[in-house]
Amino acid sequence: MTKLSILLATLATSASLIAQGQPEKSKYWPFEIQLGASFMGYNSHDSSGPNGTASFSPKNPRLAPSVRFSIDPIRLPFGSILFSAGYRTQNDVPLNHWSDLSHKEQTQFGALLRFETSSNFEFGVGADTRRDWMKVPRLRGTETQDTAWRPWVRANARYMFDKGTNATPFVGLEAAFALSSPAVNNYNHYRDYAINSGLFELGNLVYEDGTPDRTKSTESFTKGHFPAWEVAVVGGIRFGRHGIGTPKPAKVTPSSPATPSIAVEAQPQRPVQPVDDSARIRAEEEARRKAAEDARLAEDARRRAEEEARRRVETQVVDVDGLRIHFRTDGFGTTAADRALVKSWAEKYKGIDASGILIVGHCDIRGLPEHNQQLSMQRARALAGLLRAEGINIPAGNIIGRSFSQPLAGNETPEGLARDRRAEVSVGSTRYRVIPTPSMEGRLIVER
């Protein structure tokens, strides 16, 4: 089985977890699939032999696609640690001297320390061990080839489009640098010339007098241009993010009244008489009909009781404590105090049905309407993000910006302006009612 088929089998196995219908609270490790288009820079080198020195440098580098699969088993306070395997497809970078030796492909294994932020951006630094495969065609015999395992360092920056969902698309940039270069054997380029001229078998070296040396059969071709650095544009999807997927509470349904048992009195045994058979059959049929009717009536009564109990539960109004945080002028960043406040609220309402909860952002009276509308949406997303991190999975459609259309106070004073720079919990369902005066409200940020 080739390296590529092993990697694709791993991707298919992981993707099948989703197709089988995973519950919202993931039982598998979070993982991601990333595709990229990369440009690599290659090393140059000189190779000295008995007849002088030849210089080798890369030419005509090309873009090549790549794929990387990562799992995310270790959660940290500021992010997590990802372990990954990747494959970069063939990217011929030939020499400019005698041979056609070129870089063909690369496999990658590594770990990345991922840093999350309160916005949708993420950053990561890590290390890889990568295997590069070089090859050169021969006029006689099979291809010659060379491989090298080397350490790399890499870093990336990514934008997550919707951090509150179990399947989160992203785009980003990556950069990587090799920490070492393979050594070059002094005689390699002469041997490579002899091999590719078709004059000698693999590993033969010709002395100046033309006598072949059959003792040196290793390192019998030129070391090629191994990659020295890489820059890539990437995109992909991340599945099962930490903190996402609190199960929705099950609806409470009172136990249904017990179905009354239907007792059918046994017909008294009578002597079998040919003249009474028709009367016995009619009596048995009547008893069966009556038992079936009684069972139907009992089932209808049970269903009506269940429906009534369900209606009472669904029409019950639940009071929810208000939650409100405040922001600086033209800002939507949150503070540690805000996160602690949201955590306390989320612990109290951990089982709430988030589909009935709205998150609304507001601005003070200053600024252009278009700018304030966008800013109010950013403030609402900031509060929704804090709630999602605590397991309250607010749907994207329940995040609303109101600009400055719903002020709390007059905007003539710094205090009044500060009160209107806010994001708060509201409701979009008749099942919930938010207490008018928030019992959980962040500190005002008054700017004089």
N, C-alpha and C positions, 0 to 999 in steps of 0.2 A: 504494500500500500504506500503511495507516495505521500510526501509531506502535505501537499495541498489537499488530498482526499481525507487525510486524518483531521486537518483543521476544519474542512467543510462538514465532516461527520459530527464534530464537536458542536458546531454552530447549529446543525439540524436538531441534535438532541436537546439543546437548550431551548430552541424555539418551540419544540413540541410541548414544553411545559405550559406555554401560553395557550396553544391550540386545545389542550385538554381541559381548559377552563379553570385556572387557578383562582382561589378565593382572594378577596381584596387584601387580606392580611397574608403576605407572601410567606410560604413555607420553604421557598428556595432562596438561595443567595441572590441578591441583586446582581445583574449582569448587563453588559452592553455589547453592541456590535457596531464597529466603526469602519467606514470605508474612506480611502484617501487617495490623493494624487500627489506624488512627491517628486521633488527634484533633488538629485544628489550631486555633491562635489567629490571628486576622486583625487587620490594622492598621485604625485609624480615621483620618479626615482631614476637613478643612474645604476647601471649594472656593468661592472668591470670584468673583463676576461683576458685571455692570453693575447688577444690582438687589439686591445684597446677598450674604450668605454663607450657604451651606447646609452643614450638618454631615452627614457620612456615617459610619455605624458598622455593624459586622456584627451579624447576629442569627441565631438558630437554627442554629448550627453542628452538623454531623452527623459521625458516624464514617464512615470510608470505607476499603475494603480497598486493599491495595497489594501489588505483587510486585517483587522485586529479584533480579537475576542477577549473580553475582560470580565472577571468576576470580582465582587466587592464584599468579601466576607468579614472584614474588620472595620468596625465603626469607631470613630474618634470624636472628641468634643467639637473639633473644628472641621471635620471632614471624614475621610476614610482612606484605607489602603486598598488599591486594586492590583490584582495579579493578571497578567495578560499573555497571550500568544498571538503572533502575527506572521504574515507572509507577504512579501513584496515580489511582484511578478518580474519576469525577465526584462532586463534593461541593458541592451548591448552597449558597452562603452569600449571600443577597440583601442589597441595600441597604435602609435603612429610609426612603428618600426617594422621589422620583418614579418611579424606574425599577426594573426587575427584573434589573439587571446582577448577575451572580453568578460565583463561581469554579467552574470546571467540572472541570479535571483538571490533572495535573502530571507531567512527565517529568523523570528524574533521571539524572545521570552524575557519578561521583565516584571517589575513592580513599580507602582506610582503612588506617591503621597498626594492625595487630592485635598485641596483647600476650598471649602464652600464660603460664600458670602451671603449677605442678606438680600442682594439683588440676584439676577439670573446668571451672573458670571461665576465661573469656577476656574481655578488655576491648579497646576500640578507639576511636580518635579519627581524624577525617578531615575532608575538605571535599567539597562537591558544587557543581555548577552545575545549577540547576533552572529549568525553563521552565514558567511558569503560564499557563493559557489562561483568559481572561475572555470572557463573551458576554452579550448582552442580546437578547431577542426584539423584533421591530418589528411595528407594525401594517401597515406598508407596506414592500415590498422584502424584502431578505434580512437575516439576522442581522448585527448589528455585533459586532465582537470585538476583543480586544487580547491581546497576549502580552508576557511579560517574562522575560528570562534574568537570574538573580541568583545571587551566591555564597551558599552556606550552610556552616555548620560542623555536624558531628554527632558524637555519641559513643554507644557502646552497651556493654552488659554482657550476656554470654550464658553459659548453662550447657550444656556438651556432655555428652550422656548416656553415650556410650561412646567415649572418645577413641582406643581401640585398633582401630577398625574403619574400613574404607574408606568406608562410608556411615554418617555420624554424625548423628543427629537432635539438634536444639538448640532452646531457647526463650530469650527475652531481652527486654530493654527498650531502646528507642532514644529519644534526644532530639536535636532539630535546631533551629537558630536561623538566620534570615535575616540577612545582614550589611548589606543595603541595602533601601530601599523605593522603588518607582517614583514619579517625580514626578507631580504632579497639575496639569493645565492649568486655569487659572482659569475658563474658559468652558465646561468640559466638561458640567457638570450642566445648564446651560441648553440646550445643544445636544441633550443626551440627552432632555430633556423635549420639545423640538420634534420630534425624530425619532420618539419613541415615542407622541406624540400623533397621528401620522399626517398632520400638516399639510404637511410638507416632505420633500423627498428627502434621502437620506443626505448629511450634511455641511452642510446649510443652517443658518444662524443668523438669527434674527429681530431686527431693530432695534426700538427702542421704538415707532417709528411703524408697525411692522408690515411694513416692507420687508424681504424676505429678502436676506441677504448670501450670495452664491454664490461668494465668493472664498476662504472658509476651509473647505476640504474635508478637512483632516487633523485628527486627534485629536477626532473628532466624537462621542464618547460619554464618559461618566464613567469615570474610572479606578476600578476596583472594589477590593474588599478583598483585596489580595494577602496570602498567608500570612506571618505573622511568626515563628511557632514551631510545633513539632510534637512530640508524644509518642506513641509507638507500642508496642504489644505484638506481638512477632514470633515466628515459629517457622519451621523449615525443616530441610533436610538438606544436609550437606556431604559431598562425594565426593572420594576420592583425596587424603587428608591427607598432608603431607610426613612422611617417616620410616615410613610404613605400607606393608606389602606386599612384604616380602622374599620372593623366590620360594622355595618349598620345594625342598630338594635332591632331585634325581632318584635313585631307587634304583639302586645299582650292580649291574649284572647282568653276570657274566663272559661273555665272548664264547662263543657256542655252538660245539661241535665241528663241523667242516666235514662237511656231508652227503656221505657217500661217493658218488662217481659210479658210476652203474650203466652198465656197458658191455654192450651186446648184440651178440654176435658176429653178423656178417652171415652169412646162410645162403649156402652155396656155390651158385653158379649152376649150374643143371642144364639140360640141353636140355629144351625144352618138349615134353612128350609127353602126349597126351590121357589115357593110362592112369594118369599120376602126379599129376594135378591135385589130387585129394583128399588125397594124402599131403602135398603142399606146403602146402596151406591149413591142415591140422592142425598142421604144424610151425610155421608163422608165428603161429597163434593161441597155441600153447604158449609161444613166445618172448615174445609180448606179455604173456601172463599172468604169466610168471616175472619180467619186468621190472617190472610193476606191483606184484607182491608184494615184490620187493626194495626198491622205492621206499617202500612203506608201512612196511616194517620199519626202514628208515633214518630215516624221519620220526618214528616212535615212539621210536627211540633218541635222536634230537635233542631231542625234547620232554622225555624223562625226564632228560636231562642238564641242560637249562635249569631244570626244576623243582627238581632237587637243588641246583643253584647258588643259585637264589632262596631255597630253604629255609635254606641255610647263612648267607646274608646276613641274612635276617630274624630268625634266632635268635641272631645274634651280639650279645653284651652289650657296650655301650660305657660306659666310665667317664667321668663328668662331674665336673669340679671343683665343689666346693661354693661357694655364694655366699650371704652373709648380711650384712644391715645392721641397725643398732640404732636405737632411737627414744627420745625423752624420755618421761617419764611422761604418759600420756593424750594423746600426740601421734602424728602420722603424717606429719609433714613430712620431706623429704629434704634433704641438704646437697650442696654441691659435691663434697665428698670421696666421698659415696655415688655421685654420678653418674659420677665418674671411675672408681670401682671397677667399676660396672656396665658402663661402656664397655669396660674392659679385658677383662671376662669375655665380653661380646658379640662382640668382635673374634676371640676364640679359638674361639667356637662359632657363627660367623655362618651356617654351613650346617646347623645342627641342626634336626631336625623338631620344631617347637614343640608339636605336638599331644601329645607324650609327656612334656612338662615341666609340673610343677605349681609354683605359687607359693603358699606357706603363710604366714599371719600369726599371731603369738602375742602374748600379754600376760603380765604378771607376775600373782601371786596376788591382788593387791589389786583391789577394785572389785566391782560386781554382775555376775553372769554375763551378763545381757542386754547390758549396756553393753560388757563386754569382748569379747563375740562380735562386735558391730558394729565395735569398734575394731580387732580383729584382721583383719577384712575390709578395712578402710580401709588398714591397713599393707600387706596383700598387694597391694591395688590400686596403692599407691604404688610398690612394687618392680616390679610388672608394667608400669606406665606408663613407668618408666625403661628397661626392656628393650624395650618397643615403640618408644620413641624411637630406639633403636639398631638397629631392624630385626628384633628377635626378637618376632614377633607372637603373644603368648600368648593362646589362646582364653579368652573370658569364663568358660566352664565350668571352666577349670583354675585359677581363682583362689579360694582357700579360706581361711577363718578358723577357727582352733582354740581361740580364747579362751585360757584358762590350763590346758588339759587335757594339754599336753605340755611340762612344764618341763625346762630343761636343767640347772638347778642349784637348790640350796635357796634359798628366798626369805627367809632370815633376815638377809641382809646386803645393803647397797646394791649390791655387785658382783653378787650372785646375782639381784637384781631386774633389774639392767641387762641381764644376759645373756638374760633371758626376754622383754624388750621387743624383738621382732625380727620380721623377715620373711626367708624363705630359699627357695632353690630345692630342690624335691623332684621326684620322678618319678611318673608314672602309667602307665608302660609297662615291660614286661619287657625292652625293648631297651636301656634306660639304667640305670645304677647310679651314684648320687651318692656320691662319696668322703666317708666319715663325718666327718672333720675338715675343715672348709672351708679351702681354701687362699686364698680371697678373702673376708675378713671385715672389716666396717667397725668403726670405733672404738666401744667401749662408752661410753655416756653415763651415768656414775655420779653420782647425786644424793644428797648427804649430808644 
